[in-house]
Amino acid sequence: MSELIDRFLDNLRAHAGDGTVTSSAKLWADLKHVIEPPAITTVSLFDRYDIDAPAIDANPTVGELEVAETGVTEASLGIARYGSVILQGGIEGDELISLYPTRHVILLPSSAIVEDLPAAISQLTTAHETSVTTSIVATGPSATADMGELVYGAHGPTEVHVLVVNDR
């Protein structure tokens, strides 16, 4: 594994997330181990990774979104220094799929991991110049200490697992 991937995973775990390195060939097998049914995603995700995942609904209704235990999305970037991912929104509803379910599983190409925030912003600036989109920086599960001690899941998933897809 590369030093950049190791640093990303170490920092992700430091923020109560978890991660696994996989390959395109092993992606479905590893994905099955980290999802909790019912699971949802977007149609284009399966097309990009060329996998057939019958246990994951790729075109969820609002009702299926409300009862889903796992949402599977893709990150456009990973930031090694913080263990953070950049999630880009779109018309497919990735934001809802990443926030509503209890567990968020994120596919992250290993080539999309950058060292720090300035490197990520540089890449995002280019992406935002060519299309209108939103970007969210997420670091581990949703957490708040508004009412005293730290509580997970108040504003999003209680569990985050990143599958780093080794594509280098």
Backbone hydrogen bonds, N-H to C=O, Kabsch-Sander energy under -0.5 kcal/mol:
donor,donor_aa,acceptor,acceptor_aa,energy
6,D,2,S,-2.4
7,R,3,E,-2.5
8,F,4,L,-2.3
9,L,5,I,-2.7
10,D,6,D,-2.6
11,N,7,R,-2.4
12,L,8,F,-2.3
13,R,9,L,-2.4
14,A,10,D,-1.5
15,H,11,N,-0.6
15,H,12,L,-1.1
16,A,13,R,-1.5
17,G,12,L,-2.2
18,D,160,V,-1.7
20,T,162,V,-2.4
22,T,164,V,-3.1
27,L,23,S,-0.9
27,L,24,S,-0.6
30,D,26,K,-2.6
31,L,27,L,-2.8
32,K,28,W,-2.3
33,H,29,A,-0.8
34,V,30,D,-0.7
34,V,31,L,-1.1
35,I,31,L,-1.1
39,A,55,A,-0.7
40,I,70,T,-2.4
41,T,57,D,-2.3
43,V,58,A,-0.6
45,L,42,T,-0.9
46,F,42,T,-0.8
46,F,43,V,-0.8
47,D,43,V,-1.1
48,R,44,S,-2.3
49,Y,45,L,-1.5
50,D,46,F,-1.0
51,I,46,F,-1.4
53,A,51,I,-0.6
56,I,53,A,-2.0
57,D,39,A,-2.8
58,A,56,I,-0.6
65,L,61,T,-2.2
66,E,62,V,-2.0
67,V,63,G,-1.1
68,A,64,E,-1.0
68,A,65,L,-0.5
69,E,38,P,-2.6
70,T,38,P,-1.8
71,G,103,R,-2.5
72,V,40,I,-2.7
73,T,71,G,-0.5
73,T,105,V,-2.3
75,A,107,L,-2.6
76,S,86,I,-2.5
77,L,86,I,-1.0
78,G,112,A,-2.1
79,I,84,S,-3.0
80,A,78,G,-0.7
80,A,114,V,-3.0
81,R,115,E,-2.0
82,Y,79,I,-1.0
83,G,79,I,-2.1
84,S,79,I,-1.3
85,V,138,A,-2.7
86,I,77,L,-2.8
87,L,85,V,-0.6
87,L,136,I,-3.0
88,Q,86,I,-0.5
89,G,134,T,-2.1
93,G,90,G,-1.1
97,I,93,G,-2.0
98,S,94,D,-1.9
99,L,95,E,-1.2
100,Y,96,L,-2.6
102,T,68,A,-0.5
103,R,69,E,-2.8
104,H,159,E,-2.7
105,V,71,G,-2.8
105,V,103,R,-0.5
106,I,104,H,-0.5
106,I,161,H,-2.6
107,L,73,T,-2.7
108,L,106,I,-0.5
108,L,163,L,-2.5
110,S,165,V,-2.6
112,A,109,P,-2.0
113,I,110,S,-1.4
114,V,78,G,-3.2
114,V,112,A,-0.6
120,A,116,D,-1.8
121,I,117,L,-3.0
122,S,118,P,-2.1
123,Q,119,A,-1.8
124,L,120,A,-2.7
125,T,121,I,-2.7
126,T,122,S,-1.4
127,A,123,Q,-1.9
128,H,124,L,-3.0
129,E,125,T,-1.4
130,T,126,T,-1.0
131,S,127,A,-1.0
133,T,131,S,-0.6
136,I,87,L,-2.7
138,A,85,V,-2.8
138,A,136,I,-0.6
142,S,157,P,-2.1
144,T,151,V,-2.1
148,G,145,A,-1.5
151,V,144,T,-2.8
153,G,142,S,-2.8
153,G,157,P,-0.5
158,T,102,T,-1.9
159,E,102,T,-1.9
161,H,104,H,-2.4
162,V,18,D,-2.6
163,L,106,I,-3.2
163,L,161,H,-0.5
164,V,20,T,-2.9
164,V,162,V,-0.8
165,V,108,L,-2.1
165,V,163,L,-0.8
166,N,22,T,-3.3
166,N,164,V,-0.9
167,D,165,V,-0.8
